[in-house]
């Protein structure tokens, strides 16, 4: 890739016409400092990659439901 997720987040949030687009960060790591930084930069939710395909399907459904409900702020980390 030409940029990492943080750089991509920065680019998306600089585009004013994309301000209303919810951003879910999807990562294999759960680093509290990085999660805090991504939230401060404008990410709406954080989803840690699960270890099984069944868990992935469950978490993606939960993420979609959370985004659709606009439950921003309550549960930044979707697990």
C-alpha positions as CSV (number, residue, x, y, z in Angstrom):
1,X,0.0,0.0,0.0
2,X,1.0,3.6,-0.5
3,X,-0.1,4.7,2.9
4,X,-1.0,3.1,6.3
5,X,-4.5,3.3,7.9
6,X,-3.6,6.4,10.0
7,X,-2.5,8.3,6.8
8,X,-5.7,7.1,5.0
9,X,-7.8,8.3,8.0
10,X,-6.1,11.7,7.8
11,X,-6.8,12.0,4.1
12,X,-10.4,11.1,4.4
13,X,-11.0,13.5,7.3
14,X,-9.4,16.3,5.3
15,X,-12.1,15.9,2.7
16,X,-15.0,18.0,4.0
17,X,-17.5,16.3,1.7
18,X,-16.7,13.0,3.5
19,X,-17.2,14.3,7.0
20,X,-20.4,12.4,7.5
21,X,-18.9,9.0,6.4
22,X,-18.4,6.8,9.4
23,X,-14.9,5.2,9.6
24,X,-14.4,1.8,11.2
25,X,-10.7,1.0,11.7
26,X,-10.0,-2.7,11.1
27,X,-6.7,-4.0,12.6
28,X,-5.1,-7.1,13.9
29,X,-3.7,-5.2,16.9
30,X,-5.3,-3.5,19.8
31,X,-2.8,-0.9,21.0
32,X,-4.5,1.4,23.4
33,X,-2.3,4.4,22.5
34,X,-2.9,3.9,18.8
35,X,-6.7,3.4,19.3
36,X,-6.8,6.7,21.3
37,X,-4.9,8.5,18.6
38,X,-7.1,7.2,15.8
39,X,-10.2,8.2,17.7
40,X,-8.8,11.7,18.2
41,X,-8.1,11.9,14.5
42,X,-11.7,11.2,13.6
43,X,-12.2,7.4,13.5
44,X,-15.7,6.5,14.6
45,X,-15.1,2.9,15.6
46,X,-12.3,0.3,16.0
47,X,-12.7,-3.4,15.1
48,X,-9.9,-5.8,16.1
49,X,-9.6,-8.7,13.6
50,X,-10.9,-11.9,15.2
51,X,-9.3,-15.3,14.9
52,X,-12.1,-17.2,13.2
53,X,-14.3,-16.6,10.2
54,X,-17.5,-17.0,12.3
55,X,-16.3,-14.3,14.7
56,X,-15.4,-12.1,11.7
57,X,-19.0,-12.4,10.4
58,X,-20.5,-11.7,13.9
59,X,-18.3,-8.6,14.4
60,X,-18.9,-7.2,10.9
61,X,-22.7,-7.5,11.5
62,X,-22.3,-5.8,14.9
63,X,-20.1,-3.0,13.3
64,X,-22.7,-2.4,10.6
65,X,-25.5,-2.4,13.1
66,X,-23.5,0.0,15.4
67,X,-22.8,2.4,12.5
68,X,-26.4,2.3,11.3
69,X,-27.7,3.1,14.8
70,X,-25.3,6.1,15.0
71,X,-24.3,5.0,18.5
72,X,-21.1,7.0,18.2
73,X,-19.0,7.4,21.3
74,X,-20.6,4.7,23.5
75,X,-18.6,1.8,22.2
76,X,-15.6,3.0,20.2
77,X,-14.1,-0.5,20.2
78,X,-16.4,-3.1,18.7
79,X,-15.9,-6.5,20.2
